[in-house]
Amino acid sequence: MSDTRRLCYTVDLRDDAELMARYKAWHGPGAVPKPVVDAIRKDGIRDLEIWLYGTRMVLIMEVGPDFDPGTKAASDAANPEVQEWERLMGTFQQPLPGTPAGQTWVAMERIHSLKEQA
């Protein structure tokens, strides 16, 4: 059994072609600021991908068994460079209906796994 867990989150991009192109550019190879990448890795995220269809994005993280989203959120809140990044990215994002105030990405619920099927 693997000690890696997968977590998925979702948010929409604002429906504006120019903003969407800029958002993609900010996430290209080497474009994310090093302190942000370092903070992601330091907090136990082993891999992270963002997928896009239209304006809908899905973030997929692979984390170790000790990863805690609340601890990661607290670490990010205390990191000025991560907060600057979050503010910038928030200008491109449109929270889904029902998203708690002040939040963009929301956790998705896994409802199916092929590994659990007979």
N, CA, C and O atoms as a GROMACS GRO file, in nm:
protein
  472
    1MET      N    1   0.084  -0.119   0.000
    1MET     CA    2   0.000   0.000   0.000
    1MET      C    3   0.088   0.126   0.000
    1MET      O    4   0.187   0.133   0.074
    2SER      N    5   0.054   0.221  -0.080
    2SER     CA    6   0.130   0.345  -0.094
    2SER      C    7   0.105   0.437   0.024
    2SER      O    8  -0.005   0.441   0.079
    3ASP      N    9   0.209   0.512   0.061
    3ASP     CA   10   0.192   0.611   0.168
    3ASP      C   11   0.157   0.747   0.108
    3ASP      O   12   0.165   0.849   0.177
    4THR      N   13   0.119   0.750  -0.019
    4THR     CA   14   0.081   0.873  -0.086
    4THR      C   15  -0.071   0.882  -0.096
    4THR      O   16  -0.138   0.786  -0.133
    5ARG      N   17  -0.123   1.000  -0.063
    5ARG     CA   18  -0.265   1.028  -0.080
    5ARG      C   19  -0.281   1.130  -0.190
    5ARG      O   20  -0.192   1.211  -0.215
    6ARG      N   21  -0.395   1.127  -0.256
    6ARG     CA   22  -0.426   1.225  -0.360
    6ARG      C   23  -0.543   1.310  -0.311
    6ARG      O   24  -0.646   1.259  -0.266
    7LEU      N   25  -0.526   1.442  -0.320
    7LEU     CA   26  -0.631   1.537  -0.284
    7LEU      C   27  -0.662   1.621  -0.406
    7LEU      O   28  -0.572   1.657  -0.482
    8CYS      N   29  -0.788   1.653  -0.426
    8CYS     CA   30  -0.829   1.732  -0.542
    8CYS      C   31  -0.911   1.852  -0.497
    8CYS      O   32  -0.992   1.844  -0.405
    9TYR      N   33  -0.886   1.964  -0.564
    9TYR     CA   34  -0.954   2.090  -0.536
    9TYR      C   35  -1.001   2.149  -0.668
    9TYR      O   36  -0.949   2.114  -0.774
   10THR      N   37  -1.098   2.240  -0.663
   10THR     CA   38  -1.147   2.303  -0.784
   10THR      C   39  -1.177   2.450  -0.762
   10THR      O   40  -1.208   2.494  -0.652
   11VAL      N   41  -1.167   2.525  -0.870
   11VAL     CA   42  -1.203   2.667  -0.876
   11VAL      C   43  -1.221   2.700  -1.023
   11VAL      O   44  -1.174   2.626  -1.110
   12ASP      N   45  -1.289   2.808  -1.052
   12ASP     CA   46  -1.301   2.854  -1.190
   12ASP      C   47  -1.208   2.972  -1.214
   12ASP      O   48  -1.176   3.047  -1.122
   13LEU      N   49  -1.165   2.986  -1.339
   13LEU     CA   50  -1.098   3.108  -1.381
   13LEU      C   51  -1.206   3.206  -1.428
   13LEU      O   52  -1.314   3.164  -1.472
   14ARG      N   53  -1.176   3.333  -1.419
   14ARG     CA   54  -1.268   3.432  -1.474
   14ARG      C   55  -1.275   3.410  -1.625
   14ARG      O   56  -1.174   3.379  -1.689
   15ASP      N   57  -1.392   3.425  -1.680
   15ASP     CA   58  -1.415   3.397  -1.822
   15ASP      C   59  -1.368   3.516  -1.905
   15ASP      O   60  -1.448   3.595  -1.956
   16ASP      N   61  -1.236   3.527  -1.919
   16ASP     CA   62  -1.172   3.635  -1.991
   16ASP      C   63  -1.046   3.577  -2.054
   16ASP      O   64  -0.954   3.536  -1.984
   17ALA      N   65  -1.042   3.572  -2.186
   17ALA     CA   66  -0.932   3.505  -2.256
   17ALA      C   67  -0.796   3.562  -2.219
   17ALA      O   68  -0.700   3.487  -2.204
   18GLU      N   69  -0.786   3.693  -2.205
   18GLU     CA   70  -0.658   3.754  -2.170
   18GLU      C   71  -0.615   3.713  -2.029
   18GLU      O   72  -0.499   3.677  -2.007
   19LEU      N   73  -0.706   3.717  -1.934
   19LEU     CA   74  -0.674   3.675  -1.797
   19LEU      C   75  -0.634   3.528  -1.793
   19LEU      O   76  -0.540   3.490  -1.724
   20MET      N   77  -0.708   3.445  -1.867
   20MET     CA   78  -0.677   3.303  -1.869
   20MET      C   79  -0.538   3.277  -1.926
   20MET      O   80  -0.465   3.192  -1.875
   21ALA      N   81  -0.500   3.350  -2.030
   21ALA     CA   82  -0.367   3.334  -2.090
   21ALA      C   83  -0.259   3.377  -1.990
   21ALA      O   84  -0.155   3.312  -1.979
   22ARG      N   85  -0.283   3.485  -1.917
   22ARG     CA   86  -0.187   3.530  -1.817
   22ARG      C   87  -0.174   3.429  -1.703
   22ARG      O   88  -0.064   3.403  -1.655
   23TYR      N   89  -0.287   3.373  -1.660
   23TYR     CA   90  -0.285   3.272  -1.554
   23TYR      C   91  -0.201   3.152  -1.596
   23TYR      O   92  -0.117   3.103  -1.521
   24LYS      N   93  -0.225   3.105  -1.719
   24LYS     CA   94  -0.147   2.992  -1.771
   24LYS      C   95   0.001   3.027  -1.775
   24LYS      O   96   0.085   2.945  -1.738
   25ALA      N   97   0.034   3.148  -1.819
   25ALA     CA   98   0.174   3.189  -1.826
   25ALA      C   99   0.238   3.189  -1.688
   25ALA      O  100   0.353   3.148  -1.673
   26TRP      N  101   0.165   3.234  -1.586
   26TRP     CA  102   0.217   3.234  -1.449
   26TRP      C  103   0.246   3.093  -1.399
   26TRP      O  104   0.325   3.075  -1.306
   27HIS      N  105   0.184   2.992  -1.460
   27HIS     CA  106   0.202   2.854  -1.415
   27HIS      C  107   0.290   2.772  -1.507
   27HIS      O  108   0.303   2.651  -1.489
   28GLY      N  109   0.351   2.836  -1.607
   28GLY     CA  110   0.440   2.764  -1.698
   28GLY      C  111   0.567   2.721  -1.628
   28GLY      O  112   0.594   2.763  -1.515
   29PRO      N  113   0.647   2.636  -1.694
   29PRO     CA  114   0.772   2.588  -1.636
   29PRO      C  115   0.862   2.704  -1.591
   29PRO      O  116   0.895   2.792  -1.671
   30GLY      N  117   0.899   2.704  -1.465
   30GLY     CA  118   0.988   2.804  -1.408
   30GLY      C  119   0.922   2.937  -1.376
   30GLY      O  120   0.991   3.029  -1.330
   31ALA      N  121   0.792   2.952  -1.399
   31ALA     CA  122   0.726   3.081  -1.380
   31ALA      C  123   0.677   3.105  -1.237
   31ALA      O  124   0.669   3.219  -1.193
   32VAL      N  125   0.644   2.998  -1.165
   32VAL     CA  126   0.598   3.014  -1.027
   32VAL      C  127   0.718   3.057  -0.942
   32VAL      O  128   0.824   2.995  -0.949
   33PRO      N  129   0.702   3.162  -0.862
   33PRO     CA  130   0.815   3.209  -0.781
   33PRO      C  131   0.872   3.098  -0.693
   33PRO      O  132   0.799   3.019  -0.633
   34LYS      N  133   1.005   3.093  -0.686
   34LYS     CA  134   1.074   2.988  -0.610
   34LYS      C  135   1.026   2.980  -0.464
   34LYS      O  136   1.008   2.869  -0.414
   35PRO      N  137   1.005   3.092  -0.394
   35PRO     CA  138   0.957   3.078  -0.255
   35PRO      C  139   0.821   3.008  -0.245
   35PRO      O  140   0.793   2.941  -0.145
   36VAL      N  141   0.738   3.024  -0.346
   36VAL     CA  142   0.608   2.956  -0.347
   36VAL      C  143   0.628   2.806  -0.368
   36VAL      O  144   0.567   2.724  -0.299
   37VAL      N  145   0.712   2.771  -0.464
   37VAL     CA  146   0.742   2.629  -0.490
   37VAL      C  147   0.806   2.566  -0.366
   37VAL      O  148   0.771   2.455  -0.327
   38ASP      N  149   0.898   2.638  -0.304
   38ASP     CA  150   0.964   2.586  -0.183
   38ASP      C  151   0.863   2.562  -0.071
   38ASP      O  152   0.871   2.462   0.000
   39ALA      N  153   0.766   2.654  -0.055
   39ALA     CA  154   0.664   2.638   0.049
   39ALA      C  155   0.576   2.517   0.022
   39ALA      O  156   0.536   2.447   0.116
   40ILE      N  157   0.546   2.492  -0.103
   40ILE     CA  158   0.465   2.375  -0.138
   40ILE      C  159   0.540   2.247  -0.100
   40ILE      O  160   0.484   2.158  -0.036
   41ARG      N  161   0.664   2.240  -0.139
   41ARG     CA  162   0.743   2.120  -0.111
   41ARG      C  163   0.771   2.102   0.038
   41ARG      O  164   0.767   1.991   0.089
   42LYS      N  165   0.799   2.212   0.106
   42LYS     CA  166   0.832   2.207   0.249
   42LYS      C  167   0.717   2.150   0.331
   42LYS      O  168   0.739   2.082   0.431
   43ASP      N  169   0.597   2.176   0.288
   43ASP     CA  170   0.480   2.134   0.365
   43ASP      C  171   0.430   1.994   0.329
   43ASP      O  172   0.320   1.955   0.369
   44GLY      N  173   0.511   1.920   0.253
   44GLY     CA  174   0.479   1.778   0.232
   44GLY      C  175   0.399   1.746   0.108
   44GLY      O  176   0.346   1.636   0.094
   45ILE      N  177   0.389   1.842   0.016
   45ILE     CA  178   0.322   1.812  -0.110
   45ILE      C  179   0.426   1.753  -0.204
   45ILE      O  180   0.524   1.819  -0.240
   46ARG      N  181   0.404   1.629  -0.242
   46ARG     CA  182   0.501   1.556  -0.324
   46ARG      C  183   0.488   1.589  -0.472
   46ARG      O  184   0.587   1.591  -0.546
   47ASP      N  185   0.366   1.613  -0.515
   47ASP     CA  186   0.342   1.650  -0.654
   47ASP      C  187   0.214   1.732  -0.658
   47ASP      O  188   0.126   1.715  -0.573
   48LEU      N  189   0.205   1.820  -0.756
   48LEU     CA  190   0.088   1.906  -0.769
   48LEU      C  191   0.071   1.939  -0.917
   48LEU      O  192   0.166   1.981  -0.984
   49GLU      N  193  -0.049   1.919  -0.967
   49GLU     CA  194  -0.082   1.953  -1.105
   49GLU      C  195  -0.212   2.031  -1.106
   49GLU      O  196  -0.298   2.011  -1.020
   50ILE      N  197  -0.227   2.120  -1.203
   50ILE     CA  198  -0.352   2.190  -1.226
   50ILE      C  199  -0.396   2.157  -1.368
   50ILE      O  200  -0.319   2.168  -1.463
   51TRP      N  201  -0.521   2.114  -1.380
   51TRP     CA  202  -0.580   2.080  -1.509
   51TRP      C  203  -0.691   2.181  -1.538
   51TRP      O  204  -0.757   2.230  -1.446
   52LEU      N  205  -0.712   2.212  -1.665
   52LEU     CA  206  -0.808   2.314  -1.706
   52LEU      C  207  -0.896   2.264  -1.818
   52LEU      O  208  -0.849   2.202  -1.913
   53TYR      N  209  -1.025   2.290  -1.805
   53TYR     CA  210  -1.121   2.269  -1.914
   53TYR      C  211  -1.214   2.389  -1.916
   53TYR      O  212  -1.286   2.412  -1.819
   54GLY      N  213  -1.212   2.466  -2.023
   54GLY     CA  214  -1.291   2.588  -2.026
   54GLY      C  215  -1.240   2.682  -1.918
   54GLY      O  216  -1.124   2.723  -1.921
   55THR      N  217  -1.325   2.714  -1.824
   55THR     CA  218  -1.284   2.798  -1.711
   55THR      C  219  -1.265   2.717  -1.584
   55THR      O  220  -1.217   2.770  -1.484
   56ARG      N  221  -1.301   2.589  -1.585
   56ARG     CA  222  -1.295   2.505  -1.464
   56ARG      C  223  -1.156   2.446  -1.448
   56ARG      O  224  -1.101   2.387  -1.540
   57MET      N  225  -1.100   2.463  -1.329
   57MET     CA  226  -0.969   2.406  -1.298
   57MET      C  227  -0.984   2.300  -1.189
   57MET      O  228  -1.068   2.310  -1.099
   58VAL      N  229  -0.900   2.200  -1.199
   58VAL     CA  230  -0.888   2.096  -1.096
   58VAL      C  231  -0.742   2.088  -1.058
   58VAL      O  232  -0.654   2.073  -1.143
   59LEU      N  233  -0.715   2.098  -0.929
   59LEU     CA  234  -0.581   2.087  -0.874
   59LEU      C  235  -0.570   1.949  -0.810
   59LEU      O  236  -0.653   1.912  -0.728
   60ILE      N  237  -0.469   1.875  -0.848
   60ILE     CA  238  -0.446   1.741  -0.796
   60ILE      C  239  -0.314   1.742  -0.721
   60ILE      O  240  -0.209   1.773  -0.778
   61MET      N  241  -0.319   1.707  -0.592
   61MET     CA  242  -0.198   1.702  -0.510
   61MET      C  243  -0.175   1.560  -0.464
   61MET      O  244  -0.269   1.489  -0.428
   62GLU      N  245  -0.050   1.520  -0.464
   62GLU     CA  246  -0.011   1.394  -0.402
   62GLU      C  247   0.068   1.432  -0.277
   62GLU      O  248   0.166   1.506  -0.283
   63VAL      N  249   0.023   1.379  -0.164
   63VAL     CA  250   0.080   1.415  -0.034
   63VAL      C  251   0.112   1.290   0.046
   63VAL      O  252   0.059   1.182   0.019
   64GLY      N  253   0.199   1.307   0.144
   64GLY     CA  254   0.232   1.197   0.233
   64GLY      C  255   0.126   1.177   0.339
   64GLY      O  256   0.032   1.256   0.349
   65PRO      N  257   0.140   1.072   0.420
   65PRO     CA  258   0.038   1.039   0.520
   65PRO      C  259   0.023   1.143   0.630
   65PRO      O  260  -0.082   1.150   0.694
   66ASP      N  261   0.124   1.224   0.653
   66ASP     CA  262   0.118   1.324   0.760
   66ASP      C  263   0.069   1.460   0.714
   66ASP      O  264   0.058   1.552   0.794
   67PHE      N  265   0.040   1.475   0.586
   67PHE     CA  266  -0.005   1.604   0.535
   67PHE      C  267  -0.140   1.640   0.593
   67PHE      O  268  -0.231   1.557   0.599
   68ASP      N  269  -0.152   1.765   0.636
   68ASP     CA  270  -0.278   1.815   0.692
   68ASP      C  271  -0.311   1.948   0.623
   68ASP      O  272  -0.233   2.042   0.633
   69PRO      N  273  -0.426   1.958   0.554
   69PRO     CA  274  -0.461   2.083   0.487
   69PRO      C  275  -0.468   2.203   0.581
   69PRO      O  276  -0.432   2.314   0.541
   70GLY      N  277  -0.513   2.185   0.702
   70GLY     CA  278  -0.520   2.295   0.798
   70GLY      C  279  -0.383   2.347   0.835
   70GLY      O  280  -0.362   2.468   0.846
   71THR      N  281  -0.288   2.256   0.855
   71THR     CA  282  -0.151   2.296   0.885
   71THR      C  283  -0.090   2.370   0.766
   71THR      O  284  -0.020   2.469   0.784
   72LYS      N  285  -0.117   2.321   0.645
   72LYS     CA  286  -0.067   2.388   0.524
   72LYS      C  287  -0.127   2.528   0.514
   72LYS      O  288  -0.055   2.623   0.481
   73ALA      N  289  -0.256   2.542   0.541
   73ALA     CA  290  -0.320   2.673   0.533
   73ALA      C  291  -0.258   2.771   0.632
   73ALA      O  292  -0.237   2.888   0.600
   74ALA      N  293  -0.229   2.724   0.754
   74ALA     CA  294  -0.167   2.809   0.855
   74ALA      C  295  -0.026   2.849   0.814
   74ALA      O  296   0.013   2.964   0.831
   75SER      N  297   0.049   2.756   0.758
   75SER     CA  298   0.184   2.784   0.710
   75SER      C  299   0.180   2.888   0.599
   75SER      O  300   0.260   2.981   0.597
   76ASP      N  301   0.086   2.872   0.506
   76ASP     CA  302   0.072   2.968   0.396
   76ASP      C  303   0.032   3.106   0.447
   76ASP      O  304   0.080   3.207   0.397
   77ALA      N  305  -0.057   3.110   0.545
   77ALA     CA  306  -0.103   3.238   0.600
   77ALA      C  307   0.010   3.315   0.666
   77ALA      O  308   0.007   3.438   0.671
   78ALA      N  309   0.110   3.244   0.717
   78ALA     CA  310   0.224   3.307   0.784
   78ALA      C  311   0.339   3.341   0.688
   78ALA      O  312   0.440   3.396   0.731
   79ASN      N  313   0.324   3.308   0.561
   79ASN     CA  314   0.430   3.328   0.463
   79ASN      C  315   0.393   3.444   0.371
   79ASN      O  316   0.305   3.429   0.286
   80PRO      N  317   0.458   3.560   0.386
   80PRO     CA  318   0.422   3.677   0.304
   80PRO      C  319   0.436   3.654   0.154
   80PRO      O  320   0.357   3.709   0.076
   81GLU      N  321   0.533   3.575   0.111
   81GLU     CA  322   0.551   3.550  -0.032
   81GLU      C  323   0.437   3.464  -0.088
   81GLU      O  324   0.390   3.487  -0.200
   82VAL      N  325   0.393   3.367  -0.009
   82VAL     CA  326   0.278   3.286  -0.051
   82VAL      C  327   0.153   3.372  -0.052
   82VAL      O  328   0.070   3.360  -0.143
   83GLN      N  329   0.136   3.458   0.046
   83GLN     CA  330   0.019   3.546   0.051
   83GLN      C  331   0.015   3.641  -0.069
   83GLN      O  332  -0.091   3.666  -0.125
   84GLU      N  333   0.131   3.693  -0.108
   84GLU     CA  334   0.138   3.779  -0.227
   84GLU      C  335   0.096   3.702  -0.351
   84GLU      O  336   0.021   3.753  -0.434
   85TRP      N  337   0.144   3.578  -0.363
   85TRP     CA  338   0.108   3.491  -0.476
   85TRP      C  339  -0.043   3.464  -0.475
   85TRP      O  340  -0.108   3.474  -0.578
   86GLU      N  341  -0.097   3.432  -0.359
   86GLU     CA  342  -0.240   3.402  -0.348
   86GLU      C  343  -0.325   3.524  -0.388
   86GLU      O  344  -0.426   3.509  -0.457
   87ARG      N  345  -0.283   3.644  -0.346
   87ARG     CA  346  -0.356   3.765  -0.385
   87ARG      C  347  -0.353   3.783  -0.537
   87ARG      O  348  -0.455   3.814  -0.598
   88LEU      N  349  -0.236   3.765  -0.597
   88LEU     CA  350  -0.224   3.777  -0.741
   88LEU      C  351  -0.312   3.674  -0.812
   88LEU      O  352  -0.386   3.709  -0.903
   89MET      N  353  -0.303   3.547  -0.771
   89MET     CA  354  -0.381   3.443  -0.836
   89MET      C  355  -0.531   3.464  -0.817
   89MET      O  356  -0.611   3.429  -0.904
   90GLY      N  357  -0.569   3.521  -0.704
   90GLY     CA  358  -0.710   3.550  -0.677
   90GLY      C  359  -0.770   3.647  -0.777
   90GLY      O  360  -0.892   3.648  -0.795
   91THR      N  361  -0.688   3.728  -0.841
   91THR     CA  362  -0.740   3.821  -0.941
   91THR      C  363  -0.784   3.749  -1.069
   91THR      O  364  -0.858   3.806  -1.149
   92PHE      N  365  -0.740   3.627  -1.087
   92PHE     CA  366  -0.774   3.548  -1.205
   92PHE      C  367  -0.889   3.449  -1.176
   92PHE      O  368  -0.956   3.402  -1.268
   93GLN      N  369  -0.911   3.418  -1.049
   93GLN     CA  370  -1.000   3.309  -1.010
   93GLN      C  371  -1.139   3.359  -0.975
   93GLN      O  372  -1.158   3.471  -0.927
   94GLN      N  373  -1.237   3.272  -0.999
   94GLN     CA  374  -1.377   3.298  -0.966
   94GLN      C  375  -1.425   3.181  -0.879
   94GLN      O  376  -1.445   3.071  -0.930
   95PRO      N  377  -1.443   3.204  -0.748
   95PRO     CA  378  -1.487   3.093  -0.662
   95PRO      C  379  -1.620   3.034  -0.708
   95PRO      O  380  -1.707   3.104  -0.760
   96LEU      N  381  -1.634   2.905  -0.688
   96LEU     CA  382  -1.759   2.837  -0.722
   96LEU      C  383  -1.868   2.878  -0.624
   96LEU      O  384  -1.838   2.917  -0.511
   97PRO      N  385  -1.995   2.869  -0.664
   97PRO     CA  386  -2.103   2.898  -0.571
   97PRO      C  387  -2.091   2.811  -0.446
   97PRO      O  388  -2.061   2.692  -0.455
   98GLY      N  389  -2.116   2.871  -0.332
   98GLY     CA  390  -2.109   2.797  -0.206
   98GLY      C  391  -1.971   2.793  -0.143
   98GLY      O  392  -1.955   2.739  -0.033
   99THR      N  393  -1.871   2.849  -0.210
   99THR     CA  394  -1.736   2.853  -0.154
   99THR      C  395  -1.734   2.947  -0.035
   99THR      O  396  -1.787   3.058  -0.044
  100PRO      N  397  -1.675   2.906   0.077
  100PRO     CA  398  -1.668   2.996   0.194
  100PRO      C  399  -1.601   3.128   0.160
  100PRO      O  400  -1.509   3.133   0.078
  101ALA      N  401  -1.647   3.234   0.224
  101ALA     CA  402  -1.591   3.367   0.201
  101ALA      C  403  -1.441   3.367   0.224
  101ALA      O  404  -1.392   3.306   0.319
  102GLY      N  405  -1.368   3.436   0.136
  102GLY     CA  406  -1.223   3.446   0.149
  102GLY      C  407  -1.147   3.327   0.096
  102GLY      O  408  -1.024   3.323   0.108
  103GLN      N  409  -1.215   3.232   0.038
  103GLN     CA  410  -1.151   3.110  -0.012
  103GLN      C  411  -1.173   3.103  -0.163
  103GLN      O  412  -1.274   3.151  -0.214
  104THR      N  413  -1.079   3.042  -0.234
  104THR     CA  414  -1.097   3.020  -0.377
  104THR      C  415  -1.108   2.871  -0.405
  104THR      O  416  -1.216   2.822  -0.438
  105TRP      N  417  -0.998   2.799  -0.393
  105TRP     CA  418  -0.999   2.655  -0.417
  105TRP      C  419  -1.083   2.585  -0.310
  105TRP      O  420  -1.074   2.618  -0.192
  106VAL      N  421  -1.166   2.489  -0.351
  106VAL     CA  422  -1.243   2.409  -0.256
  106VAL      C  423  -1.213   2.261  -0.278
  106VAL      O  424  -1.194   2.217  -0.391
  107ALA      N  425  -1.210   2.187  -0.169
  107ALA     CA  426  -1.180   2.044  -0.176
  107ALA      C  427  -1.293   1.970  -0.245
  107ALA      O  428  -1.411   1.999  -0.226
  108MET      N  429  -1.254   1.873  -0.326
  108MET     CA  430  -1.350   1.788  -0.394
  108MET      C  431  -1.361   1.656  -0.318
  108MET      O  432  -1.267   1.614  -0.251
  109GLU      N  433  -1.476   1.594  -0.329
  109GLU     CA  434  -1.500   1.465  -0.263
  109GLU      C  435  -1.479   1.352  -0.364
  109GLU      O  436  -1.539   1.352  -0.472
  110ARG      N  437  -1.394   1.257  -0.329
  110ARG     CA  438  -1.375   1.141  -0.416
  110ARG      C  439  -1.496   1.050  -0.399
  110ARG      O  440  -1.531   1.014  -0.286
  111ILE      N  441  -1.559   1.014  -0.507
  111ILE     CA  442  -1.678   0.930  -0.499
  111ILE      C  443  -1.659   0.794  -0.567
  111ILE      O  444  -1.746   0.708  -0.560
  112HIS      N  445  -1.544   0.775  -0.634
  112HIS     CA  446  -1.520   0.648  -0.702
  112HIS      C  447  -1.371   0.623  -0.713
  112HIS      O  448  -1.292   0.715  -0.736
  113SER      N  449  -1.333   0.497  -0.696
  113SER     CA  450  -1.196   0.453  -0.719
  113SER      C  451  -1.200   0.318  -0.786
  113SER      O  452  -1.261   0.224  -0.735
  114LEU      N  453  -1.136   0.307  -0.900
  114LEU     CA  454  -1.131   0.180  -0.971
  114LEU      C  455  -1.066   0.072  -0.885
  114LEU      O  456  -1.102  -0.045  -0.893
  115LYS      N  457  -0.969   0.111  -0.802
  115LYS     CA  458  -0.900   0.015  -0.716
  115LYS      C  459  -0.995  -0.052  -0.616
  115LYS      O  460  -0.965  -0.161  -0.565
  116GLU      N  461  -1.107   0.012  -0.588
  116GLU     CA  462  -1.204  -0.044  -0.492
  116GLU      C  463  -1.310  -0.132  -0.559
  116GLU      O  464  -1.399  -0.184  -0.492
  117GLN      N  465  -1.300  -0.148  -0.688
  117GLN     CA  466  -1.398  -0.227  -0.761
  117GLN      C  467  -1.350  -0.372  -0.775
  117GLN      O  468  -1.230  -0.399  -0.781
  118ALA      N  469  -1.444  -0.460  -0.778
  118ALA     CA  470  -1.412  -0.603  -0.791
  118ALA      C  471  -1.362  -0.636  -0.930
  118ALA      O  472  -1.330  -0.751  -0.958
   0.00000   0.00000   0.00000
